[in-house]
Amino acid sequence: MQPIWKPALAKAGVIPPRAKGAKPRQWQAAPKDGFHVLKHTYMVGAFVADHQPRPLSPLHA
């Protein structure tokens, strides 16, 4: 998911753009705004709305 997620975070200004000369997957870490947090936010929202959330275990890192 990183090839889509990190560029989107950079475009939104959440993390800085990839440094010049950096490797294609070399981005600044975004632990507070990362994909892992997004997955947990989805799960909490699904439980609060009394929905059965989709299993995310295959995506869990």
C-alpha positions in Angstrom: 0.0 0.0 0.0 2.9 2.3 0.5 3.3 3.3 -3.2 -0.1 5.0 -3.0 -0.4 6.0 0.7 2.9 7.9 1.2 2.6 10.0 -1.9 -0.9 10.9 -0.9 0.2 11.9 2.6 3.0 14.0 1.0 0.6 15.7 -1.5 -1.8 16.5 1.4 1.1 18.0 3.4 1.0 15.5 6.2 4.6 14.4 5.6 7.3 16.2 3.6 7.9 15.2 -0.1 10.4 12.5 -0.8 13.9 13.9 -0.8 15.7 14.4 -4.1 17.8 11.3 -4.9 15.8 9.1 -2.4 15.0 5.6 -3.3 11.4 5.1 -4.7 10.1 3.7 -1.4 12.1 6.0 0.9 9.6 8.4 2.6 9.5 9.9 6.0 7.7 7.8 8.6 4.2 8.8 9.5 3.4 6.9 12.7 0.5 9.2 13.8 -1.0 9.4 10.3 0.0 6.0 8.8 -2.0 3.3 7.2 -2.0 1.2 10.4 -3.8 4.0 12.3 -6.3 4.2 9.4 -7.1 0.5 9.7 -7.7 0.8 13.5 -9.9 3.9 13.0 -12.0 2.0 10.5 -12.4 -0.9 12.9 -13.5 1.4 15.8 -16.0 3.2 13.5 -17.4 -0.1 12.3 -18.0 -1.3 15.9 -19.5 2.1 17.0 -21.9 2.0 14.1 -22.7 -1.7 15.0 -21.5 -3.0 11.7 -19.5 -6.2 11.2 -16.2 -4.9 9.9 -14.4 -6.6 7.1 -11.5 -8.8 8.3 -8.2 -6.8 8.0 -5.9 -9.5 9.3 -4.3 -10.2 5.9 -3.3 -6.5 5.8 -2.2 -6.2 9.4 1.5 -5.5 9.8 
